[in-house]
């Protein structure tokens, strides 16, 4: 439970400083410093009506009149009474920053978990919460401009006993509205929360994760709101122009509501780099986080877990799961569904996205380029729209969003997240490459590494049709990995790169065969009996290994007791005696880098861990 809380807190903190929440920051900042007049620099009053402060202004005059009255009455008694000075009244503290952030956290957490259930139970439109949030934001803006509207908004809080709480009712209402419009960049943590909420599968773990995530997002937002309050309190210009500041803040909120309604803010967000994606992935997609969030998945299609996000080579990740539970399709003839089996012989890219996700929006131009460049060569793209929020389930919203982004390939509305589950997905966006035989060969979570993904598309197209003529890459020039030397390669069933030949079988002695023909550069293959484990490959009867590499020297970490015969381009060059614990052994050593086929004949029982090249 503690680990789950930490993951939620860190995920929330990262989300709250990501580009996706930039539109709400100016509102939060200004809302923290736009209290009523008495909070914005006007002197407070004592219980008797005396203004406090001002260095002898109204308070001095009021005190003088009181002294005169007491002096007249005292003369009849023969003495002049001196009244004790009135105790200064405390200036009410502006708690608007806390009220705004509290409202945002409450509405975001509550409606993320229960919004879909409430909407479905009441039979309301899926995007009703978004419209309520927009309307509330406009009302708050009008309240800052016109005081009677603000008093109207504060009436629901009038029965609360604390006067200060009553005054901050409008700020809390503003937070409630912002929470309904708060669409942060989604990583695995928020994905777990929204999926559980969409299905009504709300466990104690999900509640704890949601609350910790909401608290994590609240901390940076509260810092912004408190900064706004401090500026309003310390900068004299703000105190003198408190009324003008409130009007400006009100206008900004109305403009923000219009911008959100027209999706203008998304254009600004798309132009900014996703500077938090690296740390978000490192924390939310770590081994510990995946273990904590593993309740999202059952054991179906578990072969996908054999593949690694953004691997450097194509792998075999099992048959592509079906596109199931689809609500409807568009961008197809007659809006008819697409069956993956009908695409055999083609290379298919399945893209999980949602139209309001800024990360997804930034990825669309790359998909558009690939669609245009490689469609004639056999590439097909299918967009699986798996909604993050309730308003993203409405077909007309998705169709309009896709049209605005230029998405003209087939789109499936995965409103119940059935296909999302089938692919064991955790991210928006996520891209899965399926070869001509219907096998998942590569996937990439999140933004970035578009050149690598395009390289994998080109490799799959060539495998599907060796005679195909491909255009120049659409992105940056992509040099082969072998431009300088072959990269480090682990002999691990989950980490191996460049493997070709008989499909690997986990943790069980299996007979392998070299593929026919020459072995491509940076590719390795097995022959004879091997046991492919997570940390090492163990040689069995007649074990051989082939690797085409480019480097000055090739090295391999080996363990056990036995011998390894090294052949380079078919010629035996040396025999290595292996003894003891894992040790690095030099296999080849040349003065200059060269490309060569390395073949190893390995005694039974020896363990091979990792190749390195120099």
SVG drawing of the C-alpha trace seen along z (x, -y; Angstrom):
<svg xmlns="http://www.w3.org/2000/svg" viewBox="-31 -69 77 102">
<polyline fill="none" stroke="black" stroke-width="0.4" points="0.0,0.0 2.9,-2.4 4.4,-1.7 1.1,-2.4 0.8,-5.7 4.3,-6.8 3.6,-5.9 0.4,-7.9 2.1,-10.9 5.0,-10.9 2.8,-10.4 0.6,-13.3 3.6,-15.6 5.0,-14.9 1.6,-15.4 1.1,-18.8 4.2,-20.2 3.6,-18.7 2.6,-20.8 -0.9,-19.4 -2.0,-21.5 -0.5,-24.8 -3.9,-26.3 -5.1,-26.2 -2.0,-27.7 -2.7,-31.4 -6.2,-31.0 -4.9,-29.2 -2.2,-31.9 -4.7,-34.8 -7.4,-33.1 -5.0,-32.9 -4.7,-36.7 -8.1,-38.0 -9.9,-38.0 -12.6,-40.6 -11.7,-44.2 -10.9,-43.6 -8.5,-40.8 -6.8,-42.8 -5.3,-45.6 -8.3,-47.4 -8.0,-47.8 -9.9,-45.4 -12.5,-46.6 -12.7,-45.9 -15.9,-44.4 -17.1,-47.9 -16.6,-49.1 -13.3,-50.8 -10.9,-50.4 -7.5,-49.0 -4.3,-50.5 -3.8,-53.6 -1.5,-55.5 -4.1,-57.7 -6.7,-58.1 -10.3,-57.2 -9.4,-55.3 -7.7,-58.4 -10.7,-60.5 -13.1,-58.0 -10.8,-57.7 -10.8,-61.5 -14.5,-61.7 -14.7,-59.0 -12.2,-60.9 -14.3,-64.1 -17.5,-62.3 -15.7,-60.6 -14.2,-63.9 -17.5,-65.7 -19.1,-62.9 -16.1,-62.7 -16.1,-66.5 -19.3,-66.0 -17.5,-63.4 -14.5,-65.6 -12.2,-63.4 -11.3,-62.6 -11.5,-58.9 -9.0,-57.6 -10.3,-54.8 -7.9,-51.9 -6.9,-51.6 -8.9,-49.2 -7.2,-45.9 -6.3,-45.7 -8.4,-43.2 -6.7,-40.5 -6.8,-41.0 -8.7,-38.0 -6.3,-35.6 -6.9,-35.1 -7.5,-31.3 -8.5,-31.4 -5.5,-29.4 -6.4,-26.5 -10.1,-26.7 -9.3,-26.6 -6.9,-23.7 -9.2,-21.8 -12.2,-22.2 -10.0,-21.0 -8.8,-17.9 -12.3,-17.0 -14.0,-17.3 -11.2,-15.6 -10.9,-12.7 -14.6,-12.2 -15.7,-12.5 -12.7,-10.5 -13.8,-7.5 -17.6,-8.0 -18.3,-10.3 -19.0,-7.5 -21.2,-5.6 -23.3,-8.6 -23.7,-9.7 -24.8,-6.2 -27.2,-5.8 -28.9,-9.2 -28.9,-8.6 -27.0,-11.9 -24.8,-12.8 -21.3,-11.6 -19.8,-15.1 -22.2,-16.7 -19.4,-17.1 -17.3,-19.0 -20.1,-21.4 -20.8,-21.9 -17.2,-22.7 -17.1,-25.2 -20.3,-26.9 -19.0,-27.1 -15.8,-28.7 -17.8,-31.3 -19.9,-32.0 -16.9,-32.4 -15.4,-34.8 -18.6,-36.8 -18.6,-36.8 -15.2,-38.4 -16.3,-41.1 -19.8,-41.6 -20.0,-41.3 -23.8,-40.4 -23.0,-37.3 -20.3,-36.3 -22.6,-36.8 -25.1,-34.5 -22.4,-31.8 -21.5,-32.0 -25.1,-31.5 -24.8,-27.7 -22.0,-28.2 -23.8,-30.7 -24.9,-28.2 -21.4,-27.2 -20.5,-28.6 -17.1,-30.2 -17.5,-33.5 -14.1,-33.1 -15.2,-29.8 -18.3,-31.5 -16.3,-34.1 -14.1,-31.5 -17.2,-29.6 -16.6,-31.1 -13.0,-30.0 -14.0,-26.5 -16.6,-26.5 -13.9,-27.7 -11.8,-24.7 -14.7,-22.4 -15.1,-23.8 -11.4,-23.5 -11.4,-19.9 -14.0,-19.0 -11.8,-20.5 -8.5,-19.2 -7.2,-16.9 -3.6,-15.9 -1.2,-13.9 -2.0,-10.3 0.6,-7.8 0.1,-4.3 -1.1,-5.7 -3.9,-7.8 -4.7,-5.1 -5.3,-2.7 -7.5,-5.2 -9.6,-6.2 -10.0,-2.6 -11.2,-1.5 -13.6,-4.4 -14.9,-3.7 -15.7,-0.1 -17.0,-0.8 -14.3,1.5 -13.4,-0.7 -11.4,1.1 -9.7,-0.3 -6.4,-0.2 -7.8,-2.3 -9.3,-4.8 -5.9,-5.1 -4.1,-5.5 -6.6,-8.2 -6.3,-10.2 -2.5,-10.1 -2.4,-11.1 -4.8,-14.0 -2.7,-15.1 0.4,-14.9 -1.1,-17.1 -2.3,-19.6 1.1,-20.4 2.5,-22.3 -0.9,-23.9 -1.0,-25.1 2.4,-26.6 1.2,-28.6 -1.9,-29.8 0.1,-30.8 2.5,-32.7 -0.4,-34.6 -1.6,-35.5 1.8,-36.6 2.2,-38.9 -1.2,-40.4 -0.3,-41.0 3.2,-42.3 3.1,-44.3 1.5,-47.7 0.3,-48.0 -1.9,-45.0 -3.4,-46.3 -4.2,-49.7 -5.7,-48.0 -7.5,-45.1 -10.7,-45.8 -9.0,-45.9 -7.1,-42.7 -10.4,-40.9 -11.9,-42.1 -8.8,-40.9 -8.9,-37.5 -12.6,-37.2 -11.9,-38.0 -9.1,-35.5 -11.4,-32.7 -14.0,-33.5 -11.3,-33.5 -10.0,-30.1 -13.5,-28.6 -13.9,-29.7 -10.5,-28.5 -11.2,-25.1 -14.6,-24.9 -13.0,-25.6 -9.9,-23.5 -7.6,-26.5 -5.5,-25.7 -4.5,-22.3 -2.7,-24.0 -0.4,-25.8 0.1,-22.6 1.0,-20.6 3.8,-23.1 5.5,-22.5 7.9,-19.5 6.8,-16.8 9.6,-17.6 8.2,-15.3 7.7,-12.1 11.1,-10.7 10.8,-10.9 7.1,-9.9 8.0,-6.7 10.9,-6.0 8.7,-6.2 5.2,-5.1 6.5,-2.3 9.2,-1.0 9.2,2.6 7.7,1.7 4.9,-0.4 4.0,2.3 3.8,4.8 1.5,2.5 -0.7,1.8 -0.7,5.3 -4.3,5.7 -5.3,4.1 -4.4,7.3 -5.4,10.9 -3.3,13.7 -4.7,13.4 -2.3,12.5 0.6,12.6 3.0,13.3 3.0,9.5 4.9,9.1 7.9,10.9 8.5,7.8 10.1,4.6 8.9,1.1 10.9,-0.6 13.3,2.4 16.1,1.9 15.0,4.9 11.9,6.7 10.8,9.5 8.1,12.1 5.5,11.0 2.7,13.4 -0.4,13.3 -2.0,9.9 -5.0,9.8 -8.4,9.2 -10.1,5.8 -13.0,6.6 -15.8,4.7 -15.7,1.9 -18.6,-0.5 -18.4,-1.7 -16.0,-2.6 -15.5,-5.5 -13.2,-6.4 -14.1,-3.0 -16.4,-2.2 -19.9,-2.4 -18.3,-2.7 -17.9,1.1 -15.5,2.8 -12.0,3.9 -10.9,7.5 -7.2,7.8 -7.3,11.2 -8.3,9.4 -5.0,7.5 -2.8,10.5 0.0,9.8 0.0,6.2 2.0,4.5 -0.4,3.0 0.2,0.3 -2.4,0.3 -2.3,-3.1 -4.0,-3.6 -5.0,-7.2 -7.6,-9.6 -8.4,-12.9 -8.0,-15.3 -4.6,-13.8 -1.8,-16.3 0.7,-13.5 -1.5,-11.7 -2.0,-14.9 1.8,-15.5 2.2,-12.0 -0.5,-12.3 1.7,-14.2 4.2,-11.3 1.4,-8.8 0.1,-11.0 3.6,-11.0 3.8,-7.2 0.4,-6.7 1.2,-8.8 4.7,-7.4 4.1,-3.7 0.5,-2.9 1.3,-1.9 4.1,0.3 1.6,2.2 1.3,0.3 -2.1,0.0 -2.9,-2.1 -5.8,-1.5 -6.5,-4.0 -8.1,-2.5 -9.7,-5.4 -9.7,-4.3 -11.2,-7.2 -9.6,-8.6 -12.6,-10.7 -16.4,-10.3 -16.8,-13.1 -14.3,-11.2 -16.8,-8.4 -19.2,-10.6 -18.8,-9.6 -19.4,-13.1 -16.7,-14.5 -14.2,-11.9 -15.1,-12.3 -14.7,-16.1 -11.4,-15.7 -10.0,-13.3 -11.0,-15.5 -9.4,-18.5 -6.1,-16.5 -6.2,-15.1 -6.8,-11.5 -8.1,-9.9 -7.3,-6.2 -9.8,-3.8 -10.7,-4.5 -12.4,-2.1 -14.2,-3.5 -13.0,-1.3 -15.4,-2.8 -15.4,0.1 -11.6,0.5 -11.9,4.1 -9.2,3.9 -7.0,1.8 -7.1,4.8 -6.5,7.3 -3.2,5.5 -2.3,5.1 -1.8,1.4 -0.8,-1.2 -0.2,-4.4 -1.7,-7.1 -0.4,-7.0 0.9,-3.4 1.8,-1.9 1.9,1.8 3.4,3.1 1.9,6.3 3.7,8.2 2.2,9.7 1.6,13.0 -0.4,11.4 2.3,11.4 3.1,8.4 6.7,7.6 7.3,4.2 5.5,1.7 6.3,-1.8 4.7,-3.5 4.3,-7.3 5.9,-9.9 9.4,-9.9 11.7,-7.5 9.7,-8.1 12.8,-7.3 13.2,-3.9 9.5,-3.1 9.8,-4.1 12.8,-1.9 10.8,1.0 8.0,0.3 10.5,0.4 12.0,3.6 8.6,5.3 7.6,4.0 10.8,5.5 10.1,8.8 6.6,8.9 7.8,8.2 11.6,8.3 11.0,6.7 9.3,3.6 10.7,0.2 10.5,-2.2 10.7,-6.0 13.2,-7.9 12.5,-7.9 10.1,-10.7 12.0,-11.7 15.6,-12.3 18.2,-10.2 18.4,-6.8 21.9,-5.3 22.1,-1.6 23.1,-0.4 26.2,1.0 27.5,-2.3 30.4,-2.1 30.1,1.1 27.6,3.7 25.9,2.8 26.0,4.8 23.7,7.7 22.3,9.7 21.6,13.4 18.3,13.0 14.8,14.2 13.5,10.7 16.5,8.5 18.0,10.1 18.3,7.9 18.7,8.9 17.7,12.6 16.5,14.5 15.6,18.2 13.6,20.7 11.3,18.8 12.8,18.7 11.2,20.9 11.5,19.7 13.4,21.7 13.2,25.1 15.8,27.0 14.8,26.6 16.3,27.6 17.1,24.6 18.2,24.3 20.1,21.6 18.0,19.9 18.8,20.6 21.0,18.2 23.3,15.6 22.8,14.0 22.2,10.2 24.4,7.7 23.8,7.3 21.7,10.5 22.4,13.7 20.9,17.1 21.0,20.5 21.6,24.1 21.5,27.3 20.0,27.4 19.8,24.3 17.9,23.2 16.9,19.5 16.6,18.0 16.2,14.4 19.8,13.9 21.7,16.3 21.5,18.9 22.7,22.4 24.2,24.7 22.9,28.2 23.8,30.9 25.5,29.7 25.0,26.1 26.1,23.5 25.7,19.7 26.1,17.5 26.4,13.7 27.2,11.3 28.9,8.3 31.0,5.2 33.8,4.2 37.5,4.5 36.9,7.2 34.1,9.4 33.8,10.5 31.4,12.8 30.8,13.3 30.8,17.1 30.5,19.3 30.8,23.0 33.4,25.5 34.1,26.5 35.4,25.2 34.3,22.8 35.5,23.1 35.6,19.8 35.1,19.7 35.3,16.4 33.8,16.5 33.9,20.3 37.5,20.6 38.4,21.9 40.6,19.3 40.9,20.3 39.5,22.5 38.8,21.0 38.8,22.9 36.1,21.7 36.2,22.3 34.4,20.8 32.1,17.9 31.0,15.4 34.1,13.9 34.6,11.8 36.4,13.8 38.0,12.2 36.6,14.0 38.2,11.9 40.8,9.2 41.6,7.2 43.5,3.9 40.6,2.3 36.8,2.7 35.4,5.3 32.2,7.1 32.4,10.8 30.3,13.9 31.2,15.2 30.3,18.8 30.7,20.4 30.6,24.2 29.8,24.4 30.3,27.3 27.2,28.6 26.5,26.9 28.3,23.6 26.4,20.4 26.6,17.4 25.5,14.0 26.3,11.0 28.2,10.0 30.2,6.8 32.1,5.2 35.0,2.9"/>
</svg>
